[in-house]
Amino acid sequence: MSQRILDMGIQAIQSGSKVEGARLIRIALKRSLPPEIRAIAYLWLAESTDDAQLKRAHYTEASALDPNNTEARTRLAALMNAQFSTQTTGYTQPVTTYTQPVTTYTAPVTPPPTGQLNPQAVPPQAPQAAVNIADVLGHVIGGVNGAGTAFFITPDGLMVTSRYVVGGLERLMVELHNGRQLPAQVVASYPDIDLAILYVEHRPPAVLPITPLPRVPDDAPLYVVTYDGEMFQAQQRPTKRIMPAHWIPTNASRIPDAGGNPIFDERNYLVGMMTRNVSRASNHLFGVHISAIRRYVETYMQLSREARRYCPNCGTLSRAFGAGFFYCEVCGGTRPETATVQRYYLPQADILYETGRQQCVHCKSIAGVYKGRCLRCGRPQQ
């Protein structure tokens, strides 16, 4: 786990995100790592700063942790020579910079970025492009059940998170890893799989590579990432229950936020999203497979070309709302901006609603009647 976080930090620095890379490396250094790997971490940490004193401190720490690391000794000596030359002659000796400070490190789980990859060392199924995960994650602020995680699913601003995060909201805020906060609009949601689709005015540099497998193998290790870069390990939980293929049963019993976290396999493929759906027989959480998420996203993209509008009550893209009518044809919910105004019967809307239902004698809704009362306005049908 710690080595995966370290590898994420290294990839961030290589892609130019030095601040994010340094943050991830510091998280990894707070955890248990072998001395030689800690030395490598400090070498990369030195690459994230231009401060000579900090560089010297990091090189010194790396040399103390692993006396056999010649890279650390060489860099420390070069830096000290440069500083000595500046003090004695006033001339600043250039210090050689390296695009890859450590050539002997290979992360046990995450392969190194493309361009420094040995083709024979990585199976052909592994992703061939390094993506800085921080660039695609978002912190959902103002959710009805607390903070959540979201991640970009398309390069044109669509993000996915859990319906548990957004509830019946239509708008909230998403904070990116650089601290920028953007308004997010909920454009669709699917409570049956705890999925919500958001749109923000931002274009990520890339999206995450997804698994080609239709399901997650039994007992497969899984890695769940939160919006602040924390990562925890889970496992696919075999079950004898017959369930839809899009569910990923896990052995995780809790997550640190309201859901929406991307789930990765051991090859760094995106396999799904963590939800707050739990097993009926235990408190184990379920993920939803990325193939199902993509199907729902593609469905939304097709329906969004029509005159439809999002219903926050049930999550559907309502034709009735798109036409300006009062009630959703799927759930009977009221269009939010008309909740406090007088509503009246619109005969032209009947074509959108299911025929054969009893119409309320008061509000004219055909949402249904239960125990003699309208399911929309609650008034008795007398």
N, C-alpha and C positions, 0 to 999 in steps of 0.2 A: 504493500500500500504506500509506504513512505517513498519507495523508489519510483512508483508511478507518478506521485506528486512531483518528485525531483525531475523526472523526465519531462513532465508538462512544463516545469519552469525552464528547463534547458531549451525546449522547443520555442517557448515564448521569447527568450532572449535571442535565439537564432532568427526568429521572424521579425525582430526589431522592437518587441514589447518588453523593454528592459525593466520597467517598474513592475509590471505584472509578473515577469519571470523571477525577479528578486523576491517578490512577496511569496510566490509558491515555493521557492527554494528555502526561504526562512521557515515556512510551515513544515517542510520535510525535515529540516534540521532540528525541529523541536521533538521529533519522534526518533524511534530507535533505528539507527543506521550503522553498518560496519565502519570502522575508522577510515578505511581506504575510500569508501564511498562518500563519507563526510568530507574528506579532503577534496574529492572531485567537486562536491557541492560548493565548497568555499572558492575553488578556482573559478567556477561559473559565476559565483556571486561577485567576484572581483571584476568580471566582464560587464557587470550591470552598472558600474559607476566609473566616473572619470576622476574621482577624488583620489589623489596619490596616497594619502594617508590611509584611506579605507582599503585601497588595493593592497598596500603593504601589510595591513592587519590581516586581510583575508589570505594572502600568500603565506604569511607567517603561521597562521592557524593551520593551513593545509599542510605545510612542511612538518609541523609538530604532530599532526594526526597520522601522517604517513611519511616517515623519513625516506622511504624508497621511491617516493614520487619525484622523479627528476624534473618534471614540468614545473612543479611548485618551486623547487630550488632555483631553477633557471630564471623563472620570471621574477622571483624575489631579488636575485642578484642583479638582473637587468634594471629593475626599478631602483634599487639602491645605488647602482652605478650612475644612473641618470640623475638622481637627486644629488649625489656627491659632485658630479660634473657641474651641475647648476650652481652649487654653493661655492666652488673653487674657481671657476672660470666665467661664470655667468652664462655659459652656453648650455642650453637644454639638449641633452642627448636624446634622440628619439628612441622610444621604447617600442620594440616590435610588438605588433598586435596580431592576434590569431583569430581566425574565424571559428575555429573549433579548438578550445583550449585543452581538451582531453581526448585523446585518440584511443585510449584503452578501455573506455567505459561503454558498455552496451547494456541498456536497461533490460532487466529480465523479463519485463512484460511488454513495455512500449518500444517498438522499433525506432531507431533514430530517423531524423527527417530525410526526405528524398534529396538526393544529391550527395549524400555521405553514406549511402546504403550499399552494402555488399549484396548483389542479387542472389548469390547462393546461400546467404545467411538467413533470408526471410522467405517463408513460404509464399507462393505466388498469389494466395488469396488475401494477403495482408494489404491494407490500404496503401496506395502509392503516393499520397500527398499528405503532408503534415499540415494540420489545421490547429491553430491556437484556440483551444476551447474557450478561453476567456472572451474571444471575439464574438462568440455565438450565444453566450449565456446572458440572461437578464434577471434582475431582481424585481419581482412583482410587488409593488407597494400599494397598500390600501385594499388588499383582498378581504373579503368578508370573514375569512377564517385565518387571517394573519398573512405574513409574508410568504411568498412562494417563489419557485424557480420557473423560468421560461427559457426556451431556446429557439433559435431561428430554424425553420424547416424549409424555407425557400429563400432565394437571394433577393427577393423584392419586398421584404419587410414582414412576411407572415411568421408569427411565432406560435408555439403551442405550449400550453400549460394544463393544469388540471381544472376541471369544472369546480372542484372543491375550493380552489383559490378564488375564482371570480364570482361564484354564486350567481345571483341575478343581476350583477352589475353590468352596465354597458361600457363604462369608461373607468380606467384606472391609470396608474403610472408604472413605467418600467425604467429601472436604472441599469445602465450598461456598466461594464467593468471600469471604464474611464471616469466614472462619476456623473456622466451626463444622464439627466432624467428626461424621459420622453413620454408624452401622452399616448396611451394604448387604447384602441377601440376593440371591444369584443365583437367579432363579426360572425361567429358561429360557435355553438357548443353542443356537446353530445353527452348528456348525463349518463346514458347507459354504459359508456366506457370511461367516464370521468375525464373528458377531453374538452378543452376550450381552445379556440383559434383567435389570436390577437393580430392586430395590424398596427405597426409603428412606422413612422417616417424615418427609416434607417435602412441602409443596405450593408449587410455584413460582407467582409472580404471573401468569405467562403462559407459553405455549409458542411456539416459533418458527413463523412462517408458512412453509408448504411450497410447493414449486413445483407448478404445475398441469401441467407438461410430463411426459410419460411417459419421456422420455430426455433426456440432456444433449446439445446439439448439438455437432457436431465443432468442435474448436479453441476451444470456449467457455472464457473465463477462469473460474477457480475460486479460491475463497479459503478456506483451511483455518485453523481457529482452535484453539489449544491451551488447556489448562485455566488457564494463567497469563495469558491474554489476548494472547499473541503470535499474530501472523497472518502467514502466508506465502502467496504466490501460486503457483498451478499452472495447468495447462491440460488440458482434455480431449484425449486423444491418439487420433486416428483410427487404426483398425486394420482390416485386411482379414480378420482372424480372425472366424469365426462364434462368438459367445458369447451367453449368456443376457442378456436386456435389462436385468437388474438390476445388471450390472456397469458401473462407470464407469472406463474406462482413463484414467490420468493420466500426465503426464510427470514426476511427482514420484518421485524415487529414494530419498528418506529422509524421515522425520518425526522430530521431537524426542522422541517418547514411544512408548508401545506401541500407539497407535492409539485409535480411538473418537472422533476429532475430527469436529465438524460441518463440512460442506462447503457453501459458499454460492455462488450465482451472482452476476453483476454487479448484479442488482436486489435483492440481500439476501434472496432466497428460499433456504430450506434445500433442498438437492438430494440430500444423501446423507451418508454417514459414511465416513471414511477407515479402511481396514483394513490389515492387514499382508500381504495376499495380493499376490504379485508375478507378473509375466509370466514365462512359461517361457523366453522368448527374451531377456529383459533383466531389469534390476532395477527396472523401473517398477512402482509400486504401483497398486492398484485401490481405488476406492471402491465402496460398495454404495448403490444408489438408494433414496431415501426411500420410494418406493412399496412396494418389497419389504420394507423395515423395518416399515412400517405393517401390511402383510399378516401378517407374523410376530407382531407385537405383538397384533393382533386375534385371531389363532389362539390365542396364549397366553391371552388374556382369556377366550376361550370354553372352552378346556380347563381353565382354573383353577377353573371352577365344578364340575368333576367331582372324584371322589376320586382325585387323582393327586399325585405328588410328583416333584420334580426329581431327575434322575440326573446327578451331576457327571461321570460317565464319558463319556456320549455327548451330554448336553444335553437329552434328551427329558423330557417329563412322563410318568413311568412309572405305569401302572396297577398293576403288581406292587408297586412301592414304596408306592403309596398304600394298597394292601391289606395291607401289612406283610410281604410275602414277601421272600426273600433276594436274588433276582436280577432285574435289569432285563430285561423281555421284549424289548427292542430290541437291546441290546448284550451282555447276559449279565453286566454288571458287578454287583458286590456292593454292597448297601446299606451306606453308610459305617459306620454304628454297629454293623453285624454283621460287619465285616471281621475282627475278632479273636475272634469267638465261634464255637462249634461250630455248623455249619449241617447241616441234615438235610432229607430229602426231604419235600415237602409236596404230596401228590397233588391237593389242591384248587387248586393254582397251575397245574396243567397246562393249564387252559383258556385261560390268558393267553399261553402260549408257542406258538411255531410247531410244528405237528405234523410228524411224520416225521423229526425229528432223533434221532440216537443219544443216549441218556441215559448219562451218566457212571456207571460202576459204583461209584464212590467217593462223589462229592459230589452225585450225582443231577441235576446240571445238564445242560441240553440246549443249552448255548452252542455246542457243536460239537466235533468231533474232528479233529485234524490230525496226520498221521504217527503215529497210534496213541495220541496223548496228548490229554487233555481240555483245551480252551481255557480253562476256568475254573480248575481246580486243578492242571493240568499233569501229573497222574499217568497212567501207562500203563493202557490198557484191557485188562487181562488178568485 
